[in-house]
Amino acid sequence: MSDPPTLAQRRERVDELRHRRGEEHPETLAAMLDLAEMLWARGRLAGGRALEEHVVAARRRLLGEGHPDTLKALGKLATTIGAEGDLAEARRLQEHILALAPAAWGEEARDTLRARNNLAGTLAAQGDLPEARALLEETIATMHRVLGEADNDTCAAIANLAAILWQFGERAEAYWLQAQLVETRRQSLGDDDAATQVAIAVLTAMQHDGMP
């Protein structure tokens, strides 16, 4: 298996595609998002945001506001903006995405459910626990039915809800959810899988941090 590309290689790829394909070719735009994701992971939010804004503007112009690829780019941009601390703007974009998501993907499609999970995280970061909790509980119920209990997106939403409940003092319920998540991960992936280990680490941290 080859090593994943480095940041320098991602930059070179974008530069090559800009020269060969043009600034707004779909392949160039996809490479820009890959580079933005790598920059984001390294904490270089401003550089990632500039690339994401370019991709959003290009896809809006070429594909339209409600195209699935435009909405995916908007979702990445919203996540970056939220990480930079502008939760109000992140929420505005995520609510806009959700308004268009049913027509783009379907009411219960995976991408729509992911968008709901993302919005719930922003709502919680703004301190709106009741709305975040209601949105996540409804989303998780749909995910259980449509995707299954052990699906990665279902598990991600459950982990999100557990973290939100813990943050706002609902520790007994948060712990129970996290314990259920650990059991689900163990049964579907095994004890040695990275996702299982992360879930166990969170549960252990809850125990050490004063589980009632």
N, C-alpha and C positions, 0 to 999 in steps of 0.2 A: 504494500500500500504506500502510495506516495505521500510525502509530507504536505500539509495544507499550505496554501500560498501565503507568503509573507505580506506585510503591509506595503513594502516597496514593490512587490510583484503585482499587487492589486492596483497600485497607482500606475505602474507601467501598462497594465492591461487597459485601464481607462484611457490613458493617453493614446495608446495604439488605436483603440476603437474610435476615439474622437477624430483622429487623423484619417483613418481608413473608412469609417462608416458615417461619421458626422455626429454632431452634438446631440441630436434627438432621435437617433436610430434606436429601436427597441433593445438591441444588444448592448449599446452604449449605456442606455439608461439603467438596464439591469446590472451592469458592471458597476455603475455609480452607486447603486443601492448596496451592493456587496461591499464596496469600499467604505461607504457610510457606516455600515454595520460594524466593520472592523474598527473604524475610528471611534465609534460609540463605545465599543467594548474596552477601549483603551482610555476612555474618559475624555476624548477629544470631541466634545459635543458640538462645538461651534463649526468645526470642519465637516462633521457628519450632517449637521443641519443645513449647511449651504448646499451640499449635494442633494439632500432630500428635497429642498425647496426647488432646486432646478428640475428634478425629476417630476415633482408634482405639477409645476407650471407646464412642462412639456407634455405630460400625459393629459392634462386638462385640455390643452390646445389640440392635441392630436386625436384623443380618444373620447373626450367628454368627461364631465364631472362625475357621472354615475357609473363609469366603466369600472369593472372589478380591479383592473391594474391601477387605475387612478386612486381608488379607495384604499388599496393596500399601501401605496406610497404615502397617502395622507395619514394612514394609521402609524406608519413608521415615524413620520414627522411629528405627529401628536405625542408619541412616546418620548421623542427627543425633547420637545418643548416642555413636557411635564418634568422630565429629568433636570431641565435647566431651572425649574422652579415656577414656571408660568402655568399653574394648574388651571386657571380660568380659561386660558386659550386652549390648553390641551383638552379640557372638557368640551369646549365649544366644537372643536374639530371632531372629537369622538362622538358627540351627539349628532353632528352632521353626517358622519359615516353611517351611524345606525339608522338614520332616517332614510338613507339611500340603499342600505344593505339588503332589505328584502327583495327589491327589484333586481339588484345586481347578482345576488347569490341565492336568495330564498330565505324564508323566515327562520327556518331551523337548520340552515347550512352551517358547516363548520366555521367558515370565515365570519358569519354573522354572530355565532356564539362566542368566538374569540373577541370580536369587537365589543360584545356585551361585558365580557370579563375584563377587558382593558378599561372600559368606562367605569366599572365598579371600583377598580383600583384607584382611579383618579378621584372619584367621589369620596372614597375613604380618606385619601390623602388630604382632601379639603375639610375633613372632619364630619362628613355627612354619613355617619354609620347606618342610620335606619334605611336610607335610600340605597346605599351600597349593598347592605345585607339583603334587602328585598330583591334587588336585581340579581345578585349572585345566587340566591336560593332558587329563584325561578330559572335561571340559566343552568344551574347544576341539575335540576330536575329534568330539564329538556335534554341535557347532555347524557344523563343516565339512560334515558329512553332512546335517543337517536344514535349516540356514539358508543354507549356502554360504560360500565363502572370503571374499567381498567384503562380506558383510552387516555392518552397523554393529556389531551385538552381538558377532559373531565377532571383528571387528577390535578392539573394546574389550577383549575378554578376552585377545587376543594382546598388546595393549599393556600390560595389567595383568601378564601373566606376564613380559614383557620387563623391566618396571620392578622386579618382585619379584626376578628373577634378578640384575639389576644391583645391587640393594640388598644382596644377600647374597653378592656377589663372583663370581657366575657370569657374568663380563662377556663372554666370547667368545660364549656361547650367547645372552645377552641382545641383544648387538649384531646377531647373525645374525637373530634373530626380528624386531628392529626394522627391519632392512634389508628383510626380506621384507614386512613390513607397509607400508613406504613404497612398494615396488613394486606391491603389491596396490591401495593407495589411488590411485596414479598411473594404473593401468590402468582402474580402475572410475570414478574421479572426475575425473582430470586433475590437472595440476600446480598449478593455481591454486585448487583447492578448499580451504576452511579446514581440513578434516580431514587432507588431504594435507600442508598446510603445518605442522600440528601434529606429524604423524609425522616430517616432515623435520627440524623443530626439535629433537625429542628425539634423533634419530639424530646430528645435528650436535653436540649437547651431549655425547653419549656419546663422540664422536671427540675432543672437546676435553678430556674428563674422564679420559682415560687408557685408551682402548680398547687391549687388549693386541695 
